[in-house]
Amino acid sequence: MRSIKAAFVAFAEVNTPREFIDSRSAGAAKLLEEAGIDLLLAPIVTDDSEGSAAAKALEVLAGKDFDVLILCIAGWIPSWAVLKVIEPFKHIPMVLWGLSGWREGKRFITTADQAGTTALRHPMREMGYTFKYIVTYREQAPRVEEILAYATAARAVRLLKDAKLGMAGYRDMKLYGTMYDGAALKKTLGMEIEHFELLELDRIMNTISPADVEKTAGQARSRWKFLKEPQPGTLEKSVKLYLALRKKIEDRGYQAISYSDVDGIKKLLGFAPAGAMTLLHENMDISSVPENDALGMVTQMIVRSLTGQAGAYLEFYEFMQDGALMGVPDYVPAEIVDGPITVLPNAFGSFGEGLLNVSKLKTGMVTLARLSDTGGRYVLHVATADAASPVSWEEAGWAPPAPQLPSLDMTFHCDAEDFIQNVMSQHYMISYGDNVAYLRDFCDITGMTLRACATT
């Protein structure tokens, strides 16, 4: 992803010794740049009676492109001087950051930074500014990680404004939790879900040359570990669907995709799409979830824009007192696979044979996330867990020998019953590491509600 773009303005009262302000604000900016933020530096603003310092800062900021505006309060500053600078940028997320003083011998010296921030926090909130308030504790390191998290969320919000997602079909299996309100989605996040028909994919498949199919099938055979030989045509059908999906995605510029699985590809095309989706994730930087899961796809885009990860989907198979068994009955992206991509040609019930991805998954700490429309308001349900290799298990219905699906045993870091009573869907998106801070800041900026699983 591109670097975070931030504008940085330091503020202090006109009578404060300038050498104190210059050195401390420069040090603060350096910390942000070392954290990887691309800074646009405006001149320091004071409360001179003519307002000339504020005007000079405005000249530097006007017309520039940035994700977040960082207000570095380096000393007491009458609020009007700050507001004069930030009023034209009210639509941009901000960080209200107060610095701290320093020690000289046995004495601690301060420029009353937090007098400046506390005079601003409530008025800014009442005026409708979107911002995060961060102070620097006395004789503690600046909380740069928290600023970085918020700036990352601000970048994500901008990245999603023009995102276009693809949806083949609608409401697979007549599910309710996969539907969405297009106007509400556009209003809240700005992204667009573009619908197309499976017929388009079928027509594209019929135009793909045998040479392209043979080449791609050969590449898959060389990279994947097959647990048994597929029936004639199984791999080739998967390759043709993959190439058709790829063409559609590239032609339309989709950043994520969902599709009608059970009532669509399996029923109408006569085979499972798992092999095609495995190829897609190997060869394209894209997120996907089956079953026309619109808000699942949106959750993936949120996770991806914050972390750079695909936001792979897993679904619940069993709950335990302290967690859940989660897995998928089809495919997983290569980025979460531990070891080689492992494929088992198999069939479920009356569906034709497909290339079931049975790869082992990476373990470690994960963040679970799911967006839902709850009473007309978007709610993001999140929890962290330790993901471990699962016990030996199988899903009834697969042709023998039944496979062990890609899966993880999740031990929640919170009360499992609280998670269960607030669960939003069969599909949750995972990312590795603790990414709750990013998700919380994203919700703060967009006005969505974050519902974190209650700790024990």
N, C-alpha and C positions, 0 to 999 in steps of 0.2 A: 504494500500500500504506500501511497505517497506520504511524505513527512507531514507532521502537524504544523499548520501555519498559525502563528499567534502574533498579535500585536501587543507590545509591552509599553506601558506608560507608568512612570514613577511620579509620586506626588509628595510634596512636603510644604510646610508653611514658609512664607517668604523670609522670615527672620531667623529660621534655623540655619546654623552654620552650613554653608553649601558643601564643604569638604566632607562632612558626615554623610550627607545625602548622596553625593556623587559616588563615593566608594561603596556604600552599602547597596545602592540600587544597581550599580555595575556588577557587584558580586552576585546579586539575586538573578540578574539576567544571565550571567555566565552559568549558574547552576541549571537553569532551564535549557540553555543551549547544550550543555553537557548531557542532559537527559534526552537529547535528540529532537528538541522543538526548534523549528525554523522561526526565528524571531524577527519581527519588524519593530525596530526601536524608535520610539518617539522621544523628543526632548523632554526633560524633566519639567513638570508643571508645578508652579507655585500659585499662590493667591494674590499676585500683584493686582493693584487696584484697577489697572486698565484691562486686565484679562489677556494681556499679550502672550503670556506663556501658554495658556490654554489654546489660544488661536494658532500658535506655532505648531502645537501638537496636532491640532485638527488638520492643518495643511499636510502634514506627513501622513496621516491616516486616511484622508479622503480618497476614495476611489480604489483603495488597496484591497487585496483579497486575503482574508484570514478567517480561520475557524473559530477562534476564541480571542477575547480581549482581556488581557491580564492587567489589573489595576494594582500596582505595587505601592502600597501606602508606607512610605519610609519615614513618616513623622506626622505630627498633627497637621491637618489640612482642613480648612473650612469646606463644608460639603459642596457649596456652589461651584467651586473650581473643578471638582471632579465631575459633577453633573454637566457642566458646560462642555466637557470633552466627550462624555459618553452618550449624551442624548441622541446624536445622529446614528448611533449604533445599537439602539435598543433591541433590534431584532437579532443580535448576535449574543451567544452565551458569554458570560464574563466570569472571571475569578477575582474576588475581592480579597487581596492578600496583604496582611499586615506583617511587617518585619518586626524585629526585636532589637533591643539595645545591646550593649557590650560591656565588658568588665575591664576596668583599668585599676590594677592592684586590688585593693579591698573594696573598691567602689563599683557599683553598677550604674551605667549611664544610659539614659533612654531619651528618645526624641518624641515620646508619646505617640508611637505608631498606633496603638490600639485605641487611643482617644479618637484618632481619625477614622478607624474602621467601625467602631461602635456608633459613631455619629452617622455613619452611612448605611449600615446594614438594614435597619428597619425602614428608613425612608425609601431605599432602593427596592425593597420587597413590596412596599405599599404602592410604589410607582409602576410595578409590573415588570421590573427587570428580571431576567433569568440569569442566576449567578450562583456560584459556590463561595461560601465564606470560609476562609482559612487563615488562622492566626499562627504566628510563630511563638511557641512557648519560650519563656525566659530561659536562656542558657541551654536551649535545645536546638538540634539541627532543624533547618527549614523543612517543611513537609512537602518536599518536591514530588514525591510519589503520588500524593493526593492531587496535586495540580496536574500532573501528567495523566492521571486517570480521567479527570474531568475534561482535559483537553483532548484526550483520545475519544471520549464520548462525543464531544462537540464535532470532531472531525467525522465520526461515524454518522451523525445526524445529517451533515452536509453530503456525505457520500451517498446516502440513501435517498436524497431528495429526487434524484433523477433516475433511480434504479428501475429497470424493467425486468419483470419476471415472466416466465412462460408457463402456461397451464394447458395441457392437452386433455380435453374433456372437462367434466365437472361432476362433483359429488359422487365419486366412486362408492359403490355398495350402499348408496342412499344414506350415508353417514351425515350426522348433524354437526359434529364438532369440527368438520373440515371446511365449512362454508365461511363466507366473509362478506362484509359490507364495503363495497368498493369506494364509496364516497368517504366513509369514515377513515379508511386506510389512507386515502389520498390526503385528507385533511390533517391527519396526525403525523404521518411519516413522509408523505409526498411520493411514495413509490407507486408503480402501476403494475397490475397483473394483466397480461395480455393472453387472451384465450384463443386457442386454435383447435382444429379437429384432428382426431387420429387418422382420418382419411388423408390428410396432408402427409403424414409420415409414411403411410402405406404407398402413396404415389411416389414419394421420393425414393423409397426402398426399391421400387420397380425400375428406377433409372440408374441404379448403382451398377457399375461394371463388374463382371466376374473377376477381373484382374485386381480391382481394389479390394474385393471381398477376400480373395486368396492371399493377398499381401498382408492385410490386417489380421486374418485368421492365423497366418504363420507367425506373426509377431506375438499374438496372444499365446500360442502354443509354446513359444520359446521362453516366455516370461512366467507363465502360470504353472502351478503344480496341479495336474489333473489326478484325482483319486481313482477315476476309471474313465474309459474311453466313451465319449458321447455318441449318441446315435447319429447316423448320417444326416447332415443338414442342421443339427442343433447349433453348432458353433457358427455356421454360416448365416443362419437367421439372426442370431445375436449380433453378428458383425454388421449385417445390413441395417438393423434397427439402430445400432450405435452410429453408423455413418449418416443415417437419415436425421437422427437427433442432432448430431454435430452440425450438419448443414443448416438445420432450422435455427439452432442457437446462434451460430455465427451470422446468419443472414439477418436475424432480428436483434442481436446484441443482448440476449438474455444473460442475467447474472445468476439466476437460479431457475429451477424447473421442477414442476410436479406433473403428474399424469394419472389418468384412469388406469388402474392396474388390474384388479380382479374383473370388473365389468368392461374393461377396455382391451388392453393388449392381450391379456390371457384369454379372454372370451372371444374377441374378434380376430386377433392374429394367430391365436392357437398355440402360443408358447409364453413362457415366463420371461420378463425383461431383465432379469438379474445380471446375465452376462453382458448385455448391452450397457447397463448402468455401471458395471464394474469397469468396462472399457472407457466409458465416458469420464469417470473420475480419475482414471490413470492418465488420460491424455488432455483433459481440459481443467482449467481452474474454475470450478463451478460447484454450487451446492444443489442438492436435490433431495426430495422426499416423495414417496409414492402416495397413491390414494387420493389425489386432488386435495392434499392437505395445505390449504392456502396460508393459514396463520402459522402452520409449522414451517412453511417455506419462508415466511416473513421472519420468524424467529431465527432461522438459519442466517438470513441476511444481517440481522442485528448482531448475532454472535460473530459472524465473519468480518463485519466492518469494524468490530471492536478488537478482535483477537488475531485476525488473519487466518483463522482455522475454518474448515468447511462447515463446522456445526453439524456433524453426522447425527442422523436420527437413530434412536433405539426405542423399542417399545417394551411395555411391561409384560412379563410372563408370570411371575410369582412375586408376592410380597413376603418379607420376613419381618420379625419383630424389630429389627434394626436396619432394614433396607429392602432391596428388591433385586430380583433376577431380571436383567434387561438384555434383549437381543433383537435380531432382525431375521426375518424369514426369506431373505433375498440377497442383498448386497451391502457392502460397506465401502467407503472411499479408501483408497490405498494409504492415505496419510495416517489412518488410525490402525493399520494392520501391523502386527508384530510378526515379522518373518515374511515368507513368500505369500503371494496371493494364491489361495488354495480353492480349487473349484471341484464341485461334485455334480455331475449331470444327474438330475433327479426330477421327480414329478410329485405334485401334491394333489391328492384326490383325483378329480377328473381332468385337471389341467395337464397340458402336454409337457414334455420334458423341457427343462430350462437348465442353465448353467448356474447352479446355486453356489454362491460365494460362501465358503465355510471357513474363512481365514480366522486365525487367532487375533484378538484385539490387544492393543497396548493397555497396560495397567497404570495405576497411579491415581493421583488426586484429579477429580473432574468436577466441573460445574454443570448442573442440569438446568435447563431453561425451557419455558414454554409460554408463548403469548396466547391470550384468550380474550374474547369479547365478553365481558361480564357486566350485564345490566347496562349495555351501551357504552361501557368504558373499557379501554384496553388495560389488562392486568398481566404482568409478567411474573410468573411463578418461578422461583429459583431455589436451588439448594446445592450444597457441595457434598461430595462423597468420596470415599476411597474405593476405587474400582480394582477388583482382583479377578484372577482367572476363575471361572465358575466351577461348580461341582459338575460331575458327569450327568447329562440330562438329554432329553430329546422331546420334540413336539410330535404328538400323535398325528398320523395322517400322511406322513411322507412314505414313499415307497421304500421298502427295506433294502439294505440296512439303513435305518433312519439316521440322518446326519445330526451332529451337534452343531447348532447354529452359532454364528458369531455372537458372542454374548459376554457379559460381565456381571459378577456379583457386586452390587453396590451396597456399601455400608454408609448410611447417611451420617453426616456430622450434626444432625438435628433430630428432633423427635419424629420417628417414622410415622406414627399415627397422625401427627399434625400434617405431614406431607400427604399422606393418603387421603385425609379428609378435605384437602384442598387441591387434589390432583385435577389437571385441566384437560388431559387427553391421553390416548394410548401412546402418542408420539412425544418424546422429549428430545431436545437437541443437546449434545454433549460437547464440551470443550475441555481441554486438559489444562489443569491449574485452577487456582482460585480467581475467578473473573467476576465475582459478585460486585466489587467496587465499580468496575466499568459499567455493568448492567444497571446498577443503582443510579449512577450519574446520567446514563442515557435516559432513564425514566424521568429523572428530575428535569432534564432539558426538554423532553418531548411532552411532559405532562401526563405520562402514563403512570400507573400504580405498580410499584414493585412489591410483591408479596414473598418475603423470604420465609423459608421454613423455620419454625420456632426452635430454638436450641433447647437441649434437654437440661 
